[in-house]
Structure formats: C-alpha cells, structure tokens
Amino acid sequence: MANVVVVGAQWGDEGKGKIVDWLSERADVIARFQGGHNAGHTLVIDGKVYKLHALPSGVVRGGKLSVIGNGVVLDPWHLINEIATVREQGVEISPETLMIAENTPLILPFHGELDRAREEAASKGTKIGTTGRGIGPAYEDKVGRRAIRVADLADAATLEARVDRALQHHDPLRKGLGVEPIDREALIAKLTDIAKEILPYAAPVWKVLNEKRKAGKRILFEGAQGALLDIDFGTYPFVTSSNVIAGQAATGVGIGPGSIDYVLGIVKAYTTRVGEGPFPTELLKEDGTPDADGERLGTRGHEFGTTTGRQRRCGWFDAALVRQTCATSGIKGICLTKLDVLDGFETLKICVGYDLDGERLDYLPTAADQQARCTPIYEEMDGWSETTEGARSWNDLPANAVKYVKRVEELIECPVALLSTSPEREDTILVTDPFAD
C-alpha cells in the first residue's frame, strides 16, 4: 500500500488541511511529523468549519488513527483545549484514535514568554515575525538536550530533574531580558496536573507505525508550515524552527525513508506569506502597502492567518521558488489550490526567474543580501472572466485556466496531481491518485 507525505511547497497557508482531510478518507493512519500549534488548518466538512492547530487534520474522520510524532513540539494545555473544542463539534477523540509519541518535546509556558520577550527586544528589521507561542525556544531546548518530553511526565523524580536542568539555562536568559525567574514549584504543579490528561495518549509511535506499515496500512504524513520556511532550505533567518521538507516525515515519526512512496506538494495558484522576510513577487505600491492586484488577491482569497489572524502578504505565482521546493522535497505531484481566486483577472503574471545585478538566475540564492537584490522576471498570460469556483472536472474549467495550470506544470517541472477549486472537499479535480499502488 502507498504511503503519502503532504507538504506545503510555498510559505505555508497553501490549503493543506482540506487536502489532508480529502486524502485521509482513504488512509488508515494520519501522522503529524513536525511543527507546533503556530500553524493552523481550516477544514470545511458538510458546511461545518473545524480550525485545528495541534491535532492532525485526519482527526475529524471517524475510524482513523491520528498520530502526533516526535518531530512536533507540543503545548499540552493547548492540545487538551483543542480536543475539548472539537469534541463539542461532535468529533470523538480517545487514546484509541489519537496517539502522542512518548519522545515528543513539550512547549512550556516559559517558552512562549521567552519567544515574546526576544521579539519585543529585537530592533526593526531583525524581528523574525514569530507567533510568540514558544515553538522556537522549545526546539532549542530539544537540540540543547534540556527538553521535557511526554515520557518525563510519568515519573516525579525525572520530571523535577528535567525542570531543574531547563531552569539552569532559562533563568539567566530571562534575567538578561528583564523577565522574572521561573516559579519552579508552580511549573512542576502545572505539569503534574496536565500529565493525567496527556499520558493516556502516550505511545511508542515509532513501533506502532512500523507495525501498521508491515500490516499494509496506508499512512498519510502531514506537515505544518511550508518548505520555504524550512530551517535549512527556507529564507533564513525568516523561517520556522524545524525541518519542513518531506525528508522530515521519516525522522519526525520514527519510520524509515523507504516507507515513503509519494510526496504531494500543496501550492497556491498565487503566492502568500505571513510575517517578515523576502518575497520577490509581492505586489506593493511605492509606499510599501499592497497594490490593487495585491489587495484583490487578499480579499478574494480571504488571506488572514488561521492561527494569528494576521493579514497575509500577496503576490504573483513564483514558479522559480516552487521548482526549488519540488526538488528539495522530492515532490512527485502538486495540488494546485485557490485557482478560483484568479477568476476575473485580465492578465496574470508568473515569475520564471530573477535578475540579480544583471545576471539571470533560475533559483533564489541563499545569501540574504542577494535575495534582497533579486527582482522577478515575469511571463504574462491572459486571464479568464468565467468562474472556476466549484469545478470538479477539467471540462468545467475555462480554456485560459487550463493553459495557466499547464504552464505552471512546465515551469515547476512537476505535474499537477490534484486541483482544488474551493474550500469544500468535494470541489477537487483528481488527476493522479497519490495513494495508487
């Protein structure tokens, strides 16, 4: 049976939630392999809207096993609140339907405090634009070997020792930022209390998933954010704190890379970004505010973050960048989303490369100063006046929309496997089945 990895191939917010939900109907296991609750997925099912941040998107589908892998950093209080919210919407969640890897690092209250204090202290131009939810500091603690993990909640002596090690590092940092020391006893009490709610979900996920794989079960691996926010291959330092590309799916749950059969990249028909960092095709006026086309994309696309509510920056489709992410993630096919947002544009532009000081490049360079000097090289195409919203077959699409999709395929050197034409899961055109054996 095929196992599929779904990754965002831009800067996030590409519509992964709907596609993961659409694919999860035929999967047996849905495993989240990286990120934290700083990334949100919005699902619309039978008119009901679900907003998920920590839970895997497949959790709203009955009869499936949802997994939070060790590549995730988990805020246990947020998770319990999210579980309560989706239960109120009629979703059944139990240790039989949700598992958390025992070696998953926890996001603790002081991680968020440090995240926000650092961002407030940063000067203009050096702010990363984090959500302030403690994701970065939690990953720092994991790499620094001072994280508190799910398994540590089960033993009081171990938990206290882990807390002491973390405080040895964090209290001096907080002092330098003018933040009060951590209340050790209050933190231990909070962790001891939440442990009762988290530990029933704890499991050796690596073992469970390898057994599922041997039994021929279909596994759907779900990432957060987008490949251009990858800690290694994104627009550093304006990136997230984990690896987002498809290779992380294996290490993020404890399964061999040979178990991945298909990588599906989710790509908007245009480009958006939240927060700071380079954005070559951003549509701006001279004063730095969105121009008419940028405003139109943002309004039609409802471009506000699920997690933060922040307005997303909007720009034309950047084929050069998506070609890069297809390479770094080994993407076999893409799902092109939000094609309907382009309805009504007389002319559309696609970035096919960059001009850097008179030299033409077919990729975005790594150095930040070079990125800042890159200007997009555009190819123009005729738009279409007809609607594509709700289209469920190629025959429903205007001729110019089909030409646009085909040109995107050529430029990114990767075929379109699915086409999404609205937030509704049924409004999807299937070209290639990622789960085909």
C-alpha positions as CSV (number, residue, x, y, z in Angstrom):
1,M,0.0,0.0,0.0
2,A,1.2,3.5,-0.8
3,N,2.3,5.9,2.0
4,V,1.9,9.6,1.2
5,V,3.7,12.7,2.6
6,V,1.9,16.1,2.2
7,V,4.0,19.2,2.4
8,G,3.4,22.9,1.7
9,A,5.6,24.0,-1.2
10,Q,5.5,27.7,-0.5
11,W,5.5,29.8,2.7
12,G,2.6,27.9,4.3
13,D,-1.2,28.6,4.2
14,E,-1.5,26.7,0.9
15,G,-4.6,24.8,1.9
16,K,-3.0,21.6,3.3
17,G,-5.9,21.0,5.8
18,K,-8.5,20.4,3.1
19,I,-6.2,18.2,1.0
20,V,-5.1,16.1,4.0
21,D,-8.7,15.7,5.0
22,W,-9.6,14.7,1.4
23,L,-6.8,12.1,1.3
24,S,-7.4,10.9,4.9
25,E,-10.7,9.3,3.9
26,R,-8.7,6.6,2.2
27,A,-5.8,6.5,4.7
28,D,-5.7,4.3,7.8
29,V,-3.3,6.5,9.8
30,I,-2.7,10.2,9.7
31,A,0.6,11.3,11.3
32,R,1.8,14.8,12.0
33,F,5.6,14.9,11.8
34,Q,6.8,18.5,12.6
35,G,5.9,22.0,13.8
36,G,3.8,23.2,16.7
37,H,0.4,24.9,17.2
38,N,1.7,28.0,15.4
39,A,0.3,26.6,12.1
40,G,-3.4,26.3,11.6
41,H,-5.5,24.2,9.3
42,T,-9.1,25.1,8.4
43,L,-11.4,22.2,7.3
44,V,-14.9,22.7,5.9
45,I,-16.9,19.5,6.0
46,D,-20.6,19.4,5.3
47,G,-20.7,23.1,6.0
48,K,-19.1,22.8,9.4
49,V,-15.8,24.6,10.0
50,Y,-13.0,23.0,12.0
51,K,-9.9,25.0,13.0
52,L,-7.1,22.8,14.0
53,H,-3.6,23.7,15.2
54,A,-2.1,20.9,17.2
55,L,-4.3,18.0,16.2
56,P,-3.7,16.2,12.9
57,S,-6.2,17.1,10.2
58,G,-7.4,13.5,9.9
59,V,-8.8,13.6,13.5
60,V,-12.2,14.7,12.2
61,R,-12.6,11.4,10.2
62,G,-14.0,8.5,12.2
63,G,-12.3,5.2,12.2
64,K,-8.8,6.6,11.7
65,L,-5.7,6.6,13.9
66,S,-4.2,10.1,14.3
67,V,-0.6,10.5,15.5
68,I,1.4,13.3,16.9
69,G,5.0,12.4,16.2
70,N,8.3,13.2,17.9
71,G,9.2,15.8,15.3
72,V,6.4,18.0,16.7
73,V,6.8,20.3,19.7
74,L,3.6,20.1,21.8
75,D,1.9,22.5,24.1
76,P,-0.1,20.1,26.3
77,W,-2.5,22.7,27.6
78,H,-3.4,23.9,24.1
79,L,-3.9,20.3,22.9
80,I,-6.3,19.5,25.7
81,N,-8.3,22.7,25.0
82,E,-8.3,21.8,21.3
83,I,-9.6,18.3,22.0
84,A,-12.4,19.8,24.1
85,T,-13.3,22.2,21.3
86,V,-13.6,19.5,18.6
87,R,-15.4,17.2,20.9
88,E,-18.0,19.9,21.3
89,Q,-18.3,19.8,17.5
90,G,-19.2,16.1,17.6
91,V,-15.7,14.6,17.0
92,E,-14.8,11.5,19.0
93,I,-11.3,11.5,20.4
94,S,-9.8,8.8,22.6
95,P,-6.5,7.0,23.1
96,E,-7.7,4.6,20.5
97,T,-8.0,7.3,17.9
98,L,-5.1,9.6,19.0
99,M,-1.6,8.8,19.9
100,I,1.3,11.1,21.0
101,A,4.9,9.9,20.7
102,E,6.5,9.4,24.1
103,N,9.6,11.3,23.0
104,T,7.6,14.4,21.9
105,P,9.1,17.6,23.5
106,L,6.8,19.9,25.3
107,I,6.2,23.6,24.9
108,L,6.1,25.1,28.4
109,P,4.8,28.5,29.5
110,F,8.3,29.9,29.7
111,H,9.0,29.1,26.1
112,G,6.2,31.5,25.0
113,E,7.4,34.1,27.4
114,L,11.0,33.9,26.0
115,D,9.7,33.9,22.5
116,R,7.7,37.1,23.0
117,A,10.4,38.8,25.1
118,R,13.0,38.3,22.4
119,E,10.7,39.6,19.7
120,E,9.9,42.7,21.7
121,A,13.6,43.3,22.3
122,A,14.6,42.9,18.6
123,S,15.2,46.0,16.7
124,K,13.3,46.9,13.5
125,G,14.5,44.7,10.6
126,T,15.7,41.9,12.9
127,K,12.3,40.7,14.1
128,I,11.5,37.2,12.8
129,G,7.8,37.6,13.0
130,T,7.1,34.6,15.2
131,T,3.7,33.8,16.6
132,G,5.1,34.1,20.1
133,R,3.8,30.7,21.0
134,G,7.2,29.3,22.1
135,I,7.9,27.0,19.2
136,G,11.4,28.2,18.5
137,P,12.6,28.1,22.2
138,A,11.1,24.6,22.6
139,Y,13.1,23.3,19.6
140,E,16.2,25.0,21.0
141,D,15.7,23.0,24.2
142,K,15.2,19.8,22.3
143,V,18.5,20.3,20.5
144,G,20.2,21.5,23.7
145,R,19.2,18.2,25.4
146,R,17.2,20.0,28.1
147,A,13.7,19.4,26.8
148,I,10.9,18.0,28.9
149,R,9.3,15.2,26.9
150,V,5.9,13.4,27.2
151,A,7.5,10.4,28.8
152,D,9.0,12.5,31.6
153,L,5.6,13.3,32.9
154,A,5.2,9.8,34.2
155,D,7.9,10.0,36.9
156,A,8.0,12.7,39.5
157,A,11.8,12.4,40.2
158,T,12.6,12.5,36.5
159,L,10.3,15.5,35.9
160,E,11.9,17.5,38.7
161,A,15.4,16.8,37.4
162,R,14.4,17.8,33.9
163,V,12.8,21.1,35.2
164,D,15.9,21.9,37.1
165,R,18.1,21.4,34.0
166,A,15.8,23.7,32.0
167,L,15.8,26.4,34.6
168,Q,19.6,26.5,34.8
169,H,19.5,27.6,31.2
170,H,16.4,29.8,31.1
171,D,16.6,31.8,34.3
172,P,19.9,33.6,33.2
173,L,18.3,34.3,29.8
174,R,15.2,35.8,31.4
175,K,17.3,37.9,33.7
176,G,19.1,39.4,30.7
177,L,15.8,40.2,29.1
178,G,14.4,41.7,32.3
179,V,11.9,38.9,32.9
180,E,11.2,37.4,36.3
181,P,12.7,34.0,37.2
182,I,10.5,30.9,36.6
183,D,8.4,29.7,39.5
184,R,9.8,26.2,39.8
185,E,7.1,24.8,42.1
186,A,4.2,26.3,40.2
187,L,5.6,24.8,37.0
188,I,6.0,21.3,38.4
189,A,2.5,21.5,39.8
190,K,1.1,22.5,36.4
191,L,3.0,19.7,34.7
192,T,1.9,17.1,37.3
193,D,-1.7,18.2,36.8
194,I,-1.7,18.1,33.0
195,A,0.2,14.8,33.0
196,K,-3.1,13.0,34.0
197,E,-4.7,14.2,30.7
198,I,-1.8,13.7,28.4
199,L,-0.3,10.4,29.4
200,P,-3.3,8.2,28.3
201,Y,-2.4,9.2,24.7
202,A,1.3,8.5,25.0
203,A,2.6,5.6,23.0
204,P,5.8,4.3,21.2
205,V,4.7,5.8,18.0
206,W,7.7,4.5,16.0
207,K,6.7,0.9,16.9
208,V,3.0,1.4,16.2
209,L,3.7,2.9,12.8
210,N,6.2,0.3,11.7
211,E,3.7,-2.4,12.7
212,K,1.0,-0.6,10.7
213,R,3.3,-0.4,7.7
214,K,4.1,-4.1,7.8
215,A,0.4,-4.8,8.0
216,G,-0.1,-3.0,4.7
217,K,-1.9,0.0,6.2
218,R,-1.9,3.3,4.4
219,I,-0.1,6.1,6.3
220,L,-0.6,9.8,5.5
221,F,2.2,12.1,6.8
222,E,1.1,15.6,7.5
223,G,3.5,18.6,7.9
224,A,2.9,22.2,9.0
225,Q,4.0,25.5,7.5
226,G,5.7,25.4,4.1
227,A,9.0,24.3,2.6
228,L,10.2,27.9,2.2
229,L,10.1,28.2,6.0
230,D,12.4,25.1,6.4
231,I,15.2,25.8,8.9
232,D,17.8,24.7,6.3
233,F,16.3,25.4,2.9
234,G,13.9,28.3,3.7
235,T,14.5,32.1,3.5
236,Y,16.7,32.1,6.6
237,P,16.5,33.6,9.2
238,F,12.9,34.3,8.5
239,V,11.9,30.7,8.9
240,T,10.4,28.3,11.3
241,S,12.4,26.3,13.8
242,S,12.2,22.8,12.3
243,N,12.7,21.0,9.0
244,V,9.5,21.2,6.9
245,I,10.6,19.4,3.8
246,A,9.4,15.9,3.1
247,G,12.5,14.1,4.4
248,Q,11.5,15.2,7.9
249,A,8.4,12.9,7.7
250,A,10.6,9.8,8.4
251,T,12.6,11.2,11.3
252,G,9.6,13.0,12.7
253,V,7.7,9.8,13.5
254,G,10.4,7.2,13.5
255,I,9.9,5.3,10.3
256,G,12.4,4.5,7.5
257,P,12.6,6.8,4.5
258,G,12.0,3.8,2.2
259,S,8.4,3.8,3.6
260,I,7.6,7.0,1.8
261,D,6.0,6.2,-1.6
262,Y,4.7,9.6,-2.8
263,V,5.3,13.2,-1.9
264,L,2.4,15.6,-2.7
265,G,3.2,19.3,-2.6
266,I,0.4,21.8,-1.9
267,V,0.8,25.0,-3.9
268,K,-1.5,28.1,-4.2
269,A,-2.2,29.4,-7.7
270,Y,-0.6,32.6,-6.5
271,T,1.8,33.3,-3.6
272,T,1.3,34.5,0.0
273,R,3.5,35.0,3.1
274,V,2.8,36.0,6.7
275,G,5.4,37.9,8.7
276,E,8.8,39.2,7.8
277,G,11.3,38.0,5.2
278,P,12.0,38.2,1.4
279,F,9.1,37.9,-1.0
280,P,10.2,38.7,-4.6
281,T,6.8,38.7,-6.2
282,E,4.9,40.7,-3.5
283,L,2.5,43.2,-5.0
284,L,3.2,46.5,-3.4
285,K,2.9,50.2,-4.1
286,E,5.8,52.6,-3.7
287,D,4.8,53.3,-0.1
288,G,5.0,49.6,0.8
289,T,1.3,48.9,1.0
290,P,-0.5,46.3,-1.2
291,D,-1.3,47.5,-4.7
292,A,-4.6,46.9,-6.4
293,D,-3.8,43.4,-7.5
294,G,-2.4,42.5,-4.1
295,E,-5.5,43.8,-2.4
296,R,-7.7,41.9,-4.8
297,L,-5.9,38.6,-4.2
298,G,-6.0,39.1,-0.4
299,T,-9.7,40.0,-0.4
300,R,-10.8,37.2,-2.8
301,G,-8.6,34.7,-1.1
302,H,-9.6,35.6,2.5
303,E,-5.9,35.9,3.3
304,F,-5.8,36.0,7.0
305,G,-3.9,33.5,9.2
306,T,-5.9,30.7,10.9
307,T,-3.7,30.9,14.0
308,T,-2.8,34.6,14.2
309,G,-5.4,36.4,12.2
310,R,-2.6,38.4,10.6
311,Q,-3.1,39.6,7.0
312,R,-1.0,37.7,4.5
313,R,1.2,39.4,2.0
314,C,0.1,38.6,-1.6
315,G,2.0,38.2,-4.9
316,W,2.0,36.5,-8.2
317,F,2.9,32.8,-8.6
318,D,6.6,32.2,-8.2
319,A,7.5,29.2,-10.4
320,A,11.2,29.5,-9.6
321,L,10.7,29.1,-5.9
322,V,8.2,26.2,-6.3
323,R,10.6,24.5,-8.7
324,Q,13.2,24.7,-5.8
325,T,10.8,23.2,-3.2
326,C,9.8,20.4,-5.6
327,A,13.5,19.5,-5.7
328,T,14.3,19.7,-2.0
329,S,11.2,17.7,-1.0
330,G,11.3,15.2,-3.9
331,I,7.7,16.2,-4.8
332,K,6.2,13.8,-7.3
333,G,3.0,15.8,-7.9
334,I,1.4,19.0,-6.7
335,C,-2.1,20.0,-5.6
336,L,-2.8,23.5,-7.0
337,T,-5.2,25.3,-4.7
338,K,-7.3,28.5,-4.9
339,L,-7.4,28.7,-8.7
340,D,-10.8,30.4,-8.3
341,V,-9.1,33.4,-6.6
342,L,-7.6,34.3,-10.0
343,D,-11.1,34.5,-11.7
344,G,-11.6,37.8,-13.4
345,F,-8.0,39.0,-13.8
346,E,-7.4,40.2,-17.3
347,T,-3.7,39.5,-17.2
348,L,-1.8,37.1,-14.9
349,K,1.9,37.0,-14.2
350,I,4.2,34.1,-13.3
351,C,7.8,34.6,-12.0
352,V,10.1,32.4,-14.1
353,G,13.4,33.6,-12.6
354,Y,15.2,36.5,-11.1
355,D,17.5,39.3,-12.1
356,L,20.5,39.7,-9.8
357,D,22.7,42.7,-10.7
358,G,22.2,41.9,-14.4
359,E,22.6,38.2,-14.1
360,R,19.6,35.9,-14.7
361,L,19.0,33.2,-12.1
362,D,16.6,30.3,-12.2
363,Y,16.6,29.9,-8.3
364,L,16.6,32.2,-5.3
365,P,20.1,32.5,-3.9
366,T,20.9,31.6,-0.2
367,A,22.6,34.8,0.9
368,A,20.2,37.4,2.3
369,D,21.8,40.4,0.7
370,Q,21.5,38.7,-2.7
371,Q,17.9,37.8,-2.1
372,A,17.2,41.4,-1.3
373,R,18.6,42.5,-4.7
374,C,16.7,39.9,-6.7
375,T,13.9,41.2,-8.9
376,P,11.4,38.9,-10.5
377,I,11.4,38.1,-14.2
378,Y,7.8,37.7,-15.3
379,E,5.9,35.9,-18.0
380,E,2.4,37.2,-18.7
381,M,-0.6,35.2,-19.6
382,D,-4.2,36.0,-20.5
383,G,-6.7,35.6,-17.6
384,W,-10.3,34.4,-17.8
385,S,-13.6,36.0,-17.0
386,E,-15.5,32.8,-16.3
387,T,-15.7,31.2,-12.8
388,T,-13.6,28.2,-11.8
389,E,-15.1,28.0,-8.3
390,G,-16.5,24.6,-7.6
391,A,-15.2,23.0,-10.7
392,R,-14.9,19.2,-10.4
393,S,-13.6,18.3,-13.8
394,W,-11.3,19.7,-16.5
395,N,-14.3,20.3,-18.7
396,D,-15.6,22.7,-16.1
397,L,-12.6,25.0,-16.5
398,P,-12.2,27.9,-18.9
399,A,-9.6,27.3,-21.6
400,N,-7.3,30.0,-20.3
401,A,-7.4,28.5,-16.8
402,V,-6.3,25.2,-18.2
403,K,-3.5,26.9,-20.1
404,Y,-2.4,28.6,-16.8
405,V,-2.3,25.2,-15.0
406,K,-0.4,23.6,-17.8
407,R,2.2,26.4,-17.9
408,V,2.7,26.1,-14.1
409,E,3.4,22.4,-14.6
410,E,6.0,23.2,-17.3
411,L,7.7,25.8,-15.3
412,I,8.0,24.0,-12.0
413,E,8.9,20.7,-13.8
414,C,6.3,18.8,-11.8
415,P,2.8,17.6,-12.8
416,V,-0.5,18.7,-11.2
417,A,-1.9,15.7,-9.4
418,L,-5.0,17.5,-7.9
419,L,-6.7,20.8,-8.4
420,S,-8.7,22.5,-5.7
421,T,-11.4,25.0,-6.7
422,S,-13.0,25.9,-3.3
423,P,-12.6,25.2,0.4
424,E,-15.2,22.4,0.1
425,R,-13.5,19.0,0.0
426,E,-15.7,17.7,-2.9
427,D,-14.6,20.6,-5.2
428,T,-11.4,18.8,-6.1
429,I,-10.2,17.5,-9.6
430,L,-8.2,14.3,-9.3
431,V,-5.6,13.8,-12.0
432,T,-3.2,11.3,-10.3
433,D,-4.1,9.3,-7.2
434,P,-1.3,9.7,-4.7
435,F,-2.4,6.5,-3.0
436,A,-2.3,4.4,-6.2
437,D,-0.3,1.3,-5.6
